[in-house]
Amino acid sequence: MRHVMVEGPEGRAYIDGGPTVFTMRWIFEGLFADAGESLADHLAVHSTDLLARHAWRSGGGLDLFADIDRSVDAIGEFAGAADAQGYRDFCARSAAIYRTLETSFIGAERPSPLDLLRRVGLMRLGELWNTAPFRTMWSALGDYFPDPRLQQLFGRYATYVGSSPWFAPATLMLVAHVEQDGVWLVRGGMRAVADALRGLGERQGAQFRCGADVTRILVENGRAAGVELAGGERITADAVLFNGDAAALESLGAPGAPRPAQRSLSAITWCVNAPTSGFPLAHHNVFFAEDYAEEFRAIFDRREVTAAPTIYICAQDRGHAAPAPGMPERLLILINAPADGDRRDFDAADYAERTHALLRACGLEIGQGGSVATTPSGFNALFPATGGALYGQASHGPTATLKRAGARARLPGLYLAGGSVHPGPGVPMAAMSGRLAAARLLEDAAGRATPVRFAPGAGGF
Ligand SMILES: Cc1cc2nc3c(=O)[nH]c(=O)nc-3n(C[C@H](O)[C@H](O)[C@H](O)COP(=O)(O)OP(=O)(O)OC[C@H]3O[C@@H](n4cnc5c(N)ncnc54)[C@H](O)[C@@H]3O)c2cc1C
């Protein structure tokens, strides 16, 4: 959770430069509940009615709401009755996919295809088939939305796991359900989530050392035995839990680094502290490219940023108290980019003017202010061995989601968590992976199975 300091016309501001969409609050409630505490005592969140505001440069805009009926009306007005009914059917389908995979995949140790079959059960084989791993998300969305703009809007959920809707399995339609189930705005921004978790850890006796680069995982007698820091300091331990990208394991001297078939998306981002005018920004905003397919062809085939990319803006003060007109506000602006930050550099300046012009075409003017850019090379420095990929490996093809590393690394005593391992990327999934890794670690230490309680929607697992 990056907090980027940006100078602006009215002074400096701290801007969330990493994740901004907070979902699956129950996972975090569960973490606190497990420690005998309550999330609500440490984190102020409120749900938002307006999930996201979408605009197309060719014209037209659509707000999506937490209330399905409200979205149905908005979609009906935007695209017509067939798409409105399609949206209802799509919500039912994405909810069903989520239900099938909630306890069998998301909240459980990484399954093989056979495990998954076993967990879901032969009686529910039809449900598993309905998760549609063998269809692409783009083609499945065509069943629901005659209007290609809506195919584009809901196809964008593939990018939440750094993937292209043309290659991601239709199973990932479940991301839409996760958002429908609740998008939360956090007082103090996403940084407050990390602070709350750090506080919880400290009250449980954990010690945190920030700004300490691990250069090596120590191995003794064939087991992980601690870590070595950049300055040469060694910290010994009975077990090591690594939550950097699993692709970095080899460079840290641990065997078993997975070789991702294809890296997920990277990004060029700007944290901006400036006034805006023209377009009425919501908290989450998406300005869509006219040619969405070209955006992903450019990234995954030609390793380029397309000339006219889709632009996401998180206007971080909106949804709380809106900034007064003309006053600077905090924005995270993001465009997708290939994860080649370890092979070549992207000059953010080459893309800044283009991005401004595209936003202007939608009516949004961003005034004078401060800005801090991060390119794939910058993300590669933050997340070693990734090339700047923000979400581990791309979820392309029917089995990619089953190929992520699990909680136990190949090296005994080494455990893996984070967005590059099972159950996948995103803040709640990474938190879930930490819970799964902790359970495996305790299980191995005790020499017996540690039961993992899983009660979604009712305070975690
Ligand atoms: C710009 C951006 C936008 C995103 N938007 C969203 C969103 O809206 N919602 C959402 O849910 N998710 C979003 N994500 C994804 C989400 O942030 C990640 O999936 C999640 O944070 C992964 O958690 P993690 O613990 O695996 O890794 P991280 O949060 O990346 O933390 C791992 C930390 O380990 C450090 N590290 C790595 N290697 C070493 C080493 N050798 N020594 C010391 N430290 C090391 C890294 O520097 C990093 O600080 C976004 C990510 C980015 C970058």
The ligand as an SDF file (V2000), in Angstrom:
LIG
                    3D

 53 58  0  0  0  0  0  0  0  0999 V2000
   -1.0300    0.5740   -8.7980 C   0  0  0  0  0  0  0  0  0  0  0  0
   -1.7310   -0.6240   -8.2100 C   0  0  0  0  0  0  0  0  0  0  0  0
   -3.1110   -0.6390   -8.1260 C   0  0  0  0  0  0  0  0  0  0  0  0
   -3.7670   -1.7380   -7.5650 C   0  0  0  0  0  0  0  0  0  0  0  0
   -5.1360   -1.6880   -7.3960 N   0  0  0  0  0  0  0  0  0  0  0  0
   -5.7250   -2.6110   -6.6180 C   0  0  0  0  0  0  0  0  0  0  0  0
   -7.0480   -2.3940   -6.1290 C   0  0  0  0  0  0  0  0  0  0  0  0
   -7.6620   -1.3650   -6.4100 O   0  0  0  0  0  0  0  0  0  0  0  0
   -7.6090   -3.3330   -5.3070 N   0  0  0  0  0  0  0  0  0  0  0  0
   -6.9200   -4.4640   -4.9470 C   0  0  0  0  0  0  0  0  0  0  0  0
   -7.4630   -5.2810   -4.1770 O   0  0  0  0  0  0  0  0  0  0  0  0
   -5.6620   -4.6940   -5.3880 N   0  0  0  0  0  0  0  0  0  0  0  0
   -5.0420   -3.7810   -6.1990 C   0  0  0  0  0  0  0  0  0  0  0  0
   -3.7450   -3.9290   -6.5650 N   0  0  0  0  0  0  0  0  0  0  0  0
   -3.0820   -5.2150   -6.2880 C   0  0  0  0  0  0  0  0  0  0  0  0
   -2.7050   -5.3340   -4.8310 C   0  0  0  0  0  0  0  0  0  0  0  0
   -2.0510   -4.1790   -4.3880 O   0  0  0  0  0  0  0  0  0  0  0  0
   -1.8100   -6.5370   -4.6540 C   0  0  0  0  0  0  0  0  0  0  0  0
   -2.4000   -7.6840   -5.2150 O   0  0  0  0  0  0  0  0  0  0  0  0
   -1.5710   -6.7930   -3.1770 C   0  0  0  0  0  0  0  0  0  0  0  0
   -1.0660   -5.6460   -2.5470 O   0  0  0  0  0  0  0  0  0  0  0  0
   -0.5870   -7.9200   -3.0520 C   0  0  0  0  0  0  0  0  0  0  0  0
   -0.1900   -8.0010   -1.7270 O   0  0  0  0  0  0  0  0  0  0  0  0
    1.1910   -8.6290   -1.3950 P   0  0  0  0  0  0  0  0  0  0  0  0
    1.2620   -8.7490    0.0440 O   0  0  0  0  0  0  0  0  0  0  0  0
    1.3880   -9.8030   -2.2600 O   0  0  0  0  0  0  0  0  0  0  0  0
    2.2770   -7.6660   -1.9750 O   0  0  0  0  0  0  0  0  0  0  0  0
    2.6070   -6.1730   -1.8170 P   0  0  0  0  0  0  0  0  0  0  0  0
    1.4830   -5.3660   -1.3360 O   0  0  0  0  0  0  0  0  0  0  0  0
    3.2320   -5.8570   -3.1290 O   0  0  0  0  0  0  0  0  0  0  0  0
    3.7240   -6.2000   -0.6740 O   0  0  0  0  0  0  0  0  0  0  0  0
    4.9200   -6.8980   -0.8220 C   0  0  0  0  0  0  0  0  0  0  0  0
    6.0050   -6.0320   -0.2460 C   0  0  0  0  0  0  0  0  0  0  0  0
    7.1920   -6.8130   -0.1560 O   0  0  0  0  0  0  0  0  0  0  0  0
    8.2730   -5.9990   -0.5390 C   0  0  0  0  0  0  0  0  0  0  0  0
    9.3500   -6.8590   -0.9770 N   0  0  0  0  0  0  0  0  0  0  0  0
    9.4200   -7.6670   -2.0510 C   0  0  0  0  0  0  0  0  0  0  0  0
   10.5980   -8.3030   -2.1000 N   0  0  0  0  0  0  0  0  0  0  0  0
   11.2950   -7.8920   -1.0200 C   0  0  0  0  0  0  0  0  0  0  0  0
   12.6000   -8.1800   -0.5140 C   0  0  0  0  0  0  0  0  0  0  0  0
   13.4150   -9.0390   -1.1390 N   0  0  0  0  0  0  0  0  0  0  0  0
   12.9850   -7.5800    0.6370 N   0  0  0  0  0  0  0  0  0  0  0  0
   12.1900   -6.7280    1.2900 C   0  0  0  0  0  0  0  0  0  0  0  0
   10.9480   -6.4090    0.8610 N   0  0  0  0  0  0  0  0  0  0  0  0
   10.5130   -6.9890   -0.2880 C   0  0  0  0  0  0  0  0  0  0  0  0
    7.7210   -5.1380   -1.6570 C   0  0  0  0  0  0  0  0  0  0  0  0
    8.4970   -3.9730   -1.8220 O   0  0  0  0  0  0  0  0  0  0  0  0
    6.3320   -4.8300   -1.1220 C   0  0  0  0  0  0  0  0  0  0  0  0
    6.3330   -3.6920   -0.3010 O   0  0  0  0  0  0  0  0  0  0  0  0
   -3.0440   -2.8580   -7.1180 C   0  0  0  0  0  0  0  0  0  0  0  0
   -1.6480   -2.8490   -7.2070 C   0  0  0  0  0  0  0  0  0  0  0  0
   -0.9900   -1.7390   -7.7070 C   0  0  0  0  0  0  0  0  0  0  0  0
    0.5120   -1.7030   -7.6870 C   0  0  0  0  0  0  0  0  0  0  0  0
  1  2  1  0
  2  3  1  0
  2 52  2  0
  3  4  2  0
  4  5  1  0
  4 50  1  0
  5  6  2  0
  6  7  1  0
  6 13  1  0
  7  8  2  0
  7  9  1  0
  9 10  1  0
 10 11  2  0
 10 12  1  0
 12 13  2  0
 13 14  1  0
 14 15  1  0
 14 50  1  0
 15 16  1  0
 16 17  1  0
 16 18  1  0
 18 19  1  0
 18 20  1  0
 20 21  1  0
 20 22  1  0
 22 23  1  0
 23 24  1  0
 24 25  2  0
 24 26  1  0
 24 27  1  0
 27 28  1  0
 28 29  2  0
 28 30  1  0
 28 31  1  0
 31 32  1  0
 32 33  1  0
 33 34  1  0
 33 48  1  0
 34 35  1  0
 35 36  1  0
 35 46  1  0
 36 37  1  0
 36 45  1  0
 37 38  2  0
 38 39  1  0
 39 40  1  0
 39 45  2  0
 40 41  1  0
 40 42  2  0
 42 43  1  0
 43 44  2  0
 44 45  1  0
 46 47  1  0
 46 48  1  0
 48 49  1  0
 50 51  2  0
 51 52  1  0
 52 53  1  0
M  END
$$$$
